[in-house]
Amino acid sequence: MGKLAMIAFGGNALLRAGQKGTYEEQMENVERTCGQLRHLVERGYDIVIGHGNGPQVGNVMLQHEAGRKEFGLPAMPMDFCGAETQGSIAYMIETGMEKVLRRAGIDRRVVSVVTRVEVSADDPMFSNPTKFVGPYYQEAPTDGAVYKQDPRGLGWRKVVASPKPVRINNIDVVEKLAREGNIVVTVGGGGIPVVPTADGHRGVEAVIDKDLASALAAVTMKADEFYILTDVPKVFIHYRQPDQQALGTLTVADARRYLAAGEFAEGSMAPKVRAGIAFVEAGGRECIITEAAALDDPSCGTRIIP
């Protein structure tokens, strides 16, 4: 049995700055990232892949809104939009990974699992929604949702909660598939957020942080390593300042100290570092934060350790 690695794709694995997000652009980006994952496969790792879906789910919500205005089609709720993008992005990853494996002569199957992730209905984030989603409006709609003014002055936007992931549906099946040698795509976009009910689960209007969901998946599966792929080779302190410094190995205590000092930007590196801390504190050996292009080097990235 090989080492099990949980890998969280960053946004640039799907869509790069300045791109419109066409299918061709996203497919090219996905295939490039999958090509870098080949290095882990060749080193004998079993792999589970998580991914973001922020721009994609936003575009789907815009499409639903346009369909409602132009053709009277019902706009679907956010959990439904999350499921749509989970499926479409997983399809691209499956296609890209399959191409890479076949070119390298590697016999592995790629399997996608559309994943619901349970959150608590009592999570305090539901009382203070802060995650902007969907289209901009000149005036706040009166449809019962919560709207706030965009800080850049672009108008009003819907805000939803970003609750903590509690349990990943079917993660035991994902682990079994991965440890049998299949490459598995799961917890896309942090998972479809659901809360438990008397007869199962119901979807909620929320966005789960994909790095935290991937960390929970890694912990639950007892993964050996947790990779968070981003657009920089290492984590930096004093980032983009004359004295910026790349970090090699960080203990959890070091990582917490830098977080408290505000060294890592919210909405960027801070949630990645928190996810790495969560994995290691729950018993994981190490979290590696790096860019996909560095995966050919076994010592790549910034490593968070106990």
C-alpha positions as CSV (number, residue, x, y, z in Angstrom):
1,M,0.0,0.0,0.0
2,G,1.4,3.4,-1.0
3,K,1.3,6.6,0.8
4,L,-2.0,8.4,0.6
5,A,-1.9,12.1,-0.3
6,M,-4.8,14.5,-0.2
7,I,-4.3,17.3,-2.7
8,A,-6.3,20.6,-2.8
9,F,-6.2,22.3,-6.1
10,G,-5.9,26.1,-6.0
11,G,-8.0,28.4,-8.1
12,N,-5.2,28.8,-10.7
13,A,-5.3,25.1,-11.4
14,L,-8.6,25.9,-13.2
15,L,-8.6,29.6,-14.1
16,R,-5.7,32.0,-14.4
17,A,-5.6,35.8,-14.0
18,G,-6.8,37.6,-17.1
19,Q,-8.7,34.6,-18.5
20,K,-12.4,34.6,-19.3
21,G,-13.0,31.0,-18.1
22,T,-13.7,29.4,-21.4
23,Y,-13.9,25.6,-21.5
24,E,-10.7,25.5,-23.6
25,E,-8.8,27.7,-21.1
26,Q,-9.9,25.7,-18.1
27,M,-9.2,22.4,-19.7
28,E,-5.7,23.5,-20.6
29,N,-5.0,24.7,-17.1
30,V,-6.4,21.5,-15.6
31,E,-4.3,19.3,-17.9
32,R,-1.1,21.3,-17.0
33,T,-1.8,20.8,-13.3
34,C,-2.6,17.1,-13.7
35,G,0.7,16.8,-15.5
36,Q,2.5,17.9,-12.4
37,L,0.6,15.4,-10.2
38,R,2.1,12.7,-12.3
39,H,5.3,13.1,-10.3
40,L,3.5,12.0,-7.1
41,V,1.8,9.1,-9.0
42,E,5.2,7.9,-10.3
43,R,6.6,8.0,-6.7
44,G,3.9,5.5,-5.7
45,Y,1.3,7.8,-4.0
46,D,-2.4,7.0,-3.8
47,I,-4.1,10.3,-4.5
48,V,-7.4,12.1,-3.6
49,I,-8.0,15.5,-5.2
50,G,-10.1,18.4,-3.9
51,H,-10.7,21.6,-5.8
52,G,-12.1,25.1,-5.6
53,N,-15.1,26.3,-7.6
54,G,-15.5,30.0,-6.7
55,P,-15.5,31.6,-10.2
56,Q,-17.4,28.7,-11.7
57,V,-20.2,28.6,-9.2
58,G,-20.5,32.4,-9.5
59,N,-20.8,32.1,-13.3
60,V,-23.5,29.4,-12.9
61,M,-25.5,31.7,-10.6
62,L,-25.2,34.4,-13.2
63,Q,-26.5,32.0,-15.9
64,H,-29.4,31.0,-13.8
65,E,-30.2,34.7,-13.1
66,A,-30.1,35.5,-16.9
67,G,-32.3,32.5,-17.6
68,R,-34.8,33.7,-15.0
69,K,-34.9,37.2,-16.5
70,E,-34.8,36.3,-20.2
71,F,-36.9,33.1,-20.3
72,G,-38.7,32.8,-17.0
73,L,-36.7,29.7,-16.0
74,P,-36.5,29.1,-12.3
75,A,-33.1,29.9,-10.7
76,M,-31.7,27.0,-8.7
77,P,-30.5,27.3,-5.1
78,M,-26.9,27.6,-4.3
79,D,-26.4,24.0,-3.2
80,F,-27.7,22.9,-6.5
81,C,-25.2,25.3,-8.3
82,G,-22.4,23.8,-6.2
83,A,-23.4,20.3,-7.3
84,E,-23.4,21.5,-11.0
85,T,-19.9,22.8,-10.7
86,Q,-18.6,19.8,-8.8
87,G,-19.7,17.6,-11.6
88,S,-18.4,19.8,-14.4
89,I,-15.0,20.5,-12.8
90,A,-14.6,16.8,-11.8
91,Y,-15.3,16.0,-15.5
92,M,-12.4,18.2,-16.6
93,I,-10.0,16.8,-14.0
94,E,-11.0,13.2,-14.9
95,T,-10.4,14.0,-18.6
96,G,-7.1,15.8,-18.0
97,M,-5.7,13.2,-15.6
98,E,-6.6,10.4,-17.9
99,K,-4.7,12.0,-20.8
100,V,-1.6,12.5,-18.6
101,L,-1.7,9.0,-17.3
102,R,-2.1,7.4,-20.7
103,R,0.8,9.5,-22.2
104,A,3.0,8.3,-19.3
105,G,1.9,4.7,-19.7
106,I,0.5,4.6,-16.1
107,D,-2.5,2.3,-15.5
108,R,-4.7,4.1,-13.0
109,R,-8.4,4.9,-13.1
110,V,-9.8,8.3,-12.2
111,V,-13.1,8.4,-10.3
112,S,-15.2,11.4,-9.3
113,V,-17.6,11.5,-6.3
114,V,-20.1,14.3,-6.1
115,T,-19.8,15.0,-2.4
116,R,-22.1,16.5,0.3
117,V,-20.4,17.9,3.3
118,E,-22.3,18.2,6.6
119,V,-22.2,21.5,8.5
120,S,-23.9,22.4,11.8
121,A,-27.2,24.3,11.5
122,D,-26.1,26.1,14.7
123,D,-22.8,27.2,13.2
124,P,-22.3,30.9,14.3
125,M,-21.4,31.8,10.7
126,F,-25.1,31.5,9.7
127,S,-25.8,34.5,12.0
128,N,-23.1,36.6,10.3
129,P,-22.9,35.7,6.6
130,T,-19.8,37.3,4.9
131,K,-19.1,35.4,1.7
132,F,-20.1,37.4,-1.4
133,V,-21.7,35.3,-4.2
134,G,-23.6,35.8,-7.4
135,P,-24.4,39.0,-9.4
136,Y,-24.2,42.7,-8.5
137,Y,-27.3,44.8,-8.0
138,Q,-27.7,48.6,-7.9
139,E,-30.2,48.1,-5.1
140,A,-30.5,45.3,-2.6
141,P,-33.2,42.8,-3.7
142,T,-36.1,42.1,-1.3
143,D,-36.2,38.3,-1.8
144,G,-35.4,37.3,1.8
145,A,-31.7,36.7,1.2
146,V,-29.0,38.9,2.9
147,Y,-27.3,41.5,0.8
148,K,-24.3,43.7,1.6
149,Q,-22.6,46.4,-0.4
150,D,-19.4,45.2,-2.1
151,P,-16.4,46.9,-0.5
152,R,-15.1,47.9,-4.0
153,G,-18.3,50.0,-4.6
154,L,-19.6,47.7,-7.4
155,G,-23.1,47.4,-5.9
156,W,-25.0,45.1,-3.7
157,R,-24.3,41.4,-3.6
158,K,-25.7,38.4,-1.8
159,V,-23.8,37.1,1.2
160,V,-23.9,33.6,2.6
161,A,-22.3,31.8,5.5
162,S,-19.0,30.0,5.4
163,P,-19.6,27.3,8.1
164,K,-17.0,24.8,9.4
165,P,-17.2,21.4,7.7
166,V,-18.2,18.7,10.2
167,R,-18.5,15.4,8.3
168,I,-17.9,14.4,4.7
169,N,-20.5,12.1,3.2
170,N,-19.1,8.8,1.8
171,I,-15.5,9.6,2.7
172,D,-15.1,5.9,3.6
173,V,-15.9,5.0,0.1
174,V,-13.5,7.6,-1.2
175,E,-10.7,6.2,0.9
176,K,-11.4,2.7,-0.2
177,L,-11.3,3.6,-3.8
178,A,-8.0,5.6,-3.3
179,R,-6.3,2.8,-1.4
180,E,-7.2,0.4,-4.2
181,G,-5.1,2.6,-6.5
182,N,-7.8,4.8,-8.1
183,I,-7.3,8.6,-8.3
184,V,-10.4,10.1,-6.7
185,V,-11.9,13.6,-7.1
186,T,-14.0,14.7,-4.2
187,V,-15.1,17.6,-1.9
188,G,-15.2,19.9,-4.9
189,G,-15.6,23.6,-3.9
190,G,-15.5,22.5,-0.3
191,G,-18.4,20.1,-0.8
192,I,-22.2,20.7,-1.2
193,P,-23.2,22.1,2.2
194,V,-26.0,20.2,3.9
195,V,-27.4,20.0,7.4
196,P,-28.9,16.8,9.0
197,T,-32.6,16.4,9.1
198,A,-35.0,13.6,10.4
199,D,-35.1,12.0,7.0
200,G,-31.5,12.6,5.8
201,H,-30.0,16.0,4.8
202,R,-31.1,19.2,3.2
203,G,-28.9,21.7,1.3
204,V,-28.2,25.1,2.7
205,E,-27.1,28.5,1.2
206,A,-23.5,28.5,2.2
207,V,-19.9,28.2,1.0
208,I,-17.5,25.8,2.7
209,D,-13.8,26.6,2.5
210,K,-12.3,24.1,0.2
211,D,-9.0,23.9,2.0
212,L,-10.7,23.2,5.4
213,A,-12.9,20.5,3.7
214,S,-9.9,18.9,2.1
215,A,-8.1,19.0,5.4
216,L,-11.0,17.2,7.0
217,A,-11.0,14.6,4.2
218,A,-7.3,14.1,4.8
219,V,-7.7,13.7,8.5
220,T,-10.7,11.3,8.2
221,M,-8.8,9.1,5.7
222,K,-5.6,9.2,7.8
223,A,-3.7,10.6,4.8
224,D,0.1,10.6,5.1
225,E,0.5,14.0,3.5
226,F,-1.8,17.0,2.7
227,Y,-0.8,19.2,-0.3
228,I,-2.3,22.6,-0.8
229,L,-1.5,23.8,-4.3
230,T,-1.4,27.6,-4.9
231,D,0.4,30.1,-7.2
232,V,3.6,30.5,-5.2
233,P,6.3,27.9,-4.5
234,K,6.4,28.6,-0.8
235,V,4.7,30.5,2.0
236,F,6.3,33.9,2.6
237,I,6.4,36.4,5.5
238,H,6.6,40.1,4.6
239,Y,5.1,39.0,1.3
240,R,5.9,41.4,-1.7
241,Q,8.0,43.6,0.6
242,P,11.8,44.2,0.1
243,D,12.5,41.8,3.0
244,Q,10.1,39.0,2.0
245,Q,11.3,35.6,3.2
246,A,10.3,32.2,2.0
247,L,9.5,29.7,4.8
248,G,10.8,26.1,4.5
249,T,9.5,24.2,7.6
250,L,7.0,25.6,10.1
251,T,5.9,24.1,13.3
252,V,2.3,24.5,14.2
253,A,3.4,27.0,16.9
254,D,5.3,29.0,14.3
255,A,2.4,29.0,11.9
256,R,0.0,30.2,14.7
257,R,2.5,33.0,15.6
258,Y,2.7,34.3,12.1
259,L,-1.1,34.1,11.7
260,A,-1.6,36.2,14.8
261,A,1.0,38.7,13.5
262,G,-1.1,39.1,10.3
263,E,1.6,37.8,8.1
264,F,-0.8,35.9,5.9
265,A,-3.6,37.6,4.0
266,E,-7.2,36.6,4.6
267,G,-8.9,35.2,1.5
268,S,-5.4,34.1,0.3
269,M,-2.7,32.4,2.3
270,A,-4.3,32.6,5.8
271,P,-7.0,29.9,5.2
272,K,-4.4,27.6,3.6
273,V,-2.2,27.8,6.7
274,R,-5.2,27.3,9.0
275,A,-6.1,24.2,7.0
276,G,-2.6,22.9,7.3
277,I,-2.6,23.5,11.1
278,A,-6.0,21.6,11.3
279,F,-4.5,18.6,9.5
280,V,-1.4,18.4,11.6
281,E,-3.1,19.0,14.9
282,A,-5.5,16.2,14.1
283,G,-2.6,13.7,13.7
284,G,-1.4,14.3,10.1
285,R,2.3,14.1,9.5
286,E,2.8,17.2,7.4
287,C,1.1,19.7,5.2
288,I,2.9,20.9,2.1
289,I,1.9,24.3,0.6
290,T,3.4,24.9,-2.8
291,E,2.7,25.3,-6.5
292,A,2.0,22.4,-8.8
293,A,5.1,23.1,-10.9
294,A,7.3,22.3,-7.9
295,L,5.9,18.8,-7.3
296,D,8.8,17.2,-9.2
297,D,11.0,18.0,-6.2
298,P,10.2,15.7,-3.2
299,S,11.4,18.5,-0.8
300,C,9.2,21.2,-2.4
301,G,7.2,23.9,-0.6
302,T,6.6,25.1,2.9
303,R,6.0,22.2,5.3
304,I,3.8,22.5,8.4
305,I,4.8,19.9,11.0
306,P,3.8,19.2,14.6
